Amino acid sequence: MLHYSLIFLVVAIIAGVLGFGGIAGDAAWIAKALFVAFLVVWVISFIMGRKPRV
């Protein structure tokens, strides 16, 4: 998921440099959403992994 977020970030940067504002904005929004989803999944995994096993 983090991989796809970075890919969309690169696409957004390249599209912004080339002047494609709409595509750049959409790609940046997707990258941001995927990064937030990655953080949420990572925090849940971190919390669930810290519980002692019985």
N, C-alpha and C positions, 0 to 999 in steps of 0.2 A: 504494500500500500504506500509506503514511503517512496518506493521506487517510482510509482506512477505519479506521485505528487511532484517529485523532482523533474520528471519528464514534462509534465504540464507547465511547471515553472519555466523550464528552458524554452518551451514552445511560446509561452507568453512573452518572454524577454525578446526572443527572435521576432515574433510578430510585432511587438511594440517598436523595435528598431526599424523594421521594414515599413511601418506605417499602417499596419492593420489593427486599428484601435479596438474594433468590436471583437475580433478573434482574440486579441491580447487580453481584453477584459474578461472574456468568458474563460479562457484558459487559466488566467490568474485566479478566478473564483473557484474553478474546479480544483486547482492545486491547493488552495487554501482549505477547501472543504475536505479534501483527502488528507491533508496534514492534520486537521483537527480530529478527524475520525481515527487516524493513526495514533494520536496522542491519547484519545479516550480508550482505545483498545489496549495501548501500552500501560496506562495507569491501572486499568482493571486487571490486566495480567500480572502487574507488579504487586498489587494488593492481594490477589488470590494466591500468588505464589509464596507469600510470606507466612501463611497460616501453617502452624505445625501439624504434621501428619500424625494421626493417632493409630 
